[in-house]
Amino acid sequence: MDRESTRLRPRPYSSRKGALYLRKLNRFLQRWGVLGKARTQILLWYLPLMACSAVITIVAIREKLTDRLEQEVQRSLVQEVAKFRQLSVGRDPATGKPFGDNVEAVLKAFLNSTIPDEGQFFITLSNGQFYRSSPRAVLGDLHKNSALMSRLAQLTRPQQGQLIISPNEALIYIAEPLVKGSNRGVLVLAYSIAREHREVDDVVIVVTEVTIGVLVFASLLAWIAAGRVLAPLQLLAKAARSVSESDLTQRLPVQGNGELARLALTFNQMMDRLQAAFDSQRNFLNDAGHELRTPITIVRGHLELMGDDPEEQRATVELVLDEIDRMSRLVSDLVLLAKAERPDFLQFETVDLSTFTEELFTKITALGDRNWQLDALGQGQVVVDRQRLTQALTNLAQNATQYTEITDTIAFGSSLGENLVRLWLRDTGKGIAPEDQKRIFQRFARGLNSRSVEGTGLGLAIVQAIIEAHNGRVELYSQLDMGATFTIIIPLKPA
């Protein structure tokens, strides 16, 4: 069948009023200071997307309903045409005789046996002239003298189409020609879809109202959800505002493993680094101020009281030089501890453990006259800072010589296994009291039996700083009068 259709389309909606509302909303948000908030920015992106989705959905629903309406009307008209065709090849219901060449009898029988539904129109044409219609009143161009009727009266094959009567009125029609001998007739079945279009529009209005309500409710939920999601950012801002040199303890709770959780974790790690740097600086200043005050006082006092006697001047100069040397060692140790906090503190290299152990044993045996022993030689390659590790073990050996006698034994050894390197130094000296075993690794801390031993009190603190920089640890086992064993445990390769 030929199809001539022109579909009714909704009028384009003017955007002037919507733009005016958007400008008013923008001024309101700027006035109350919420336009720059992250949750507002999220909502301002969310609303247009949801609004566009809603508009597309509503238009799609209207188009779908209109298509289904037209298909249903088309199906109804096709059924009527099929009924007409069946009637035309049968008998006249009124007489029971065949129709023969009587086209008007077929048309009359159809009109008498079929009652049109609301909005339906049946028009019949016989031999190029208007014959009858049901109902009698017809719409627009369906009247008997119209150009459309004149054209349809000449049809020789079926035709269907859509006729626009007014902006709010349209007709779908099917024209079915009937030829019997020299007689020709045409049955025109038309259906007004204005009422159905109004029903579709009513449905679309309801859908639009519901969609607007859902959009408002969803926006409220989005506003609340955005606030909850962005709560860690508010905590981050609050914590950042509260950070000061005197308070670096602010940390954020880390929940989950998303982007905000990683942001909170990064902030906490940054605060840890800041706190470590400030603590290191504060400790350096406190330690330097505390430990340098005494030698400076001694030097100043002796210089102020120094007389003219050459012997007295010589003794004062020796004392001052000795205190200066002690201050120099102290400052060097403090600077080393401060450098231990820096990422470039260590310079790694691959070292043969066996050779390194032998070289180090040779060096520490020169520290004092003791019974030196080499317990074991680890076999394998390790990645360490040779100089720093030598410094740490030398400090342990120096301590061992200070707390042992000539007859005591000091043993050194190394081993490698389970991706860990162990280096130990043991002695048979005085030992360390249990209450001192953790405290002696602190800066300027000394054991109870070390009052007569010279030193800055930073040796073990330096050892621990070097080993911790290697991601290792120092273990101590000791009993009073039974010696002590210091074991350094570090990874085979740096992390």
Secondary structure, DSSP 8 states (H G I E B T S, - for coil): -EEE----------SHHHHHHHHHHHHHHHHTT-TTSHHHHHHHHHHHHHHHHHHHHHHHHHHHHHHHHHHHHHHHHHHHHHHHHHHHTSB-TTT-SB-TT-HHHHHHHHHHH----TTEEEEEEETTEEEEEESS---GGGSTTSHHHHHHHT-SS-EEEEEEEETTEEEEEEEEEEEETTEEEEEEEEEE-HHHHHHHHHHHHHHHHHHHHHHHHHHHHHHHHHHHHTHHHHHHHHHHHH-BTTB--------SSSHHHHHHHHHHHHHHHHHHHHHHHHHHHHHHHHHHHHHHHHHHHHHHH--S-HHHHHHHHHHHHHHHHHHHHHHHHHHHHHHTTSTTS---EEEEHHHHHHHHHHHHGGGSSSEEEE-----SEEEE-HHHHHHHHHHHHHHHHHTS-TTSEEEEEEEEETTEEEEEEEE-SS---GGGTTGGGSTT---GGGTTS-S-S-HHHHHHHHHHHTT-EEEEEE-TTS-EEEEEEEESS--
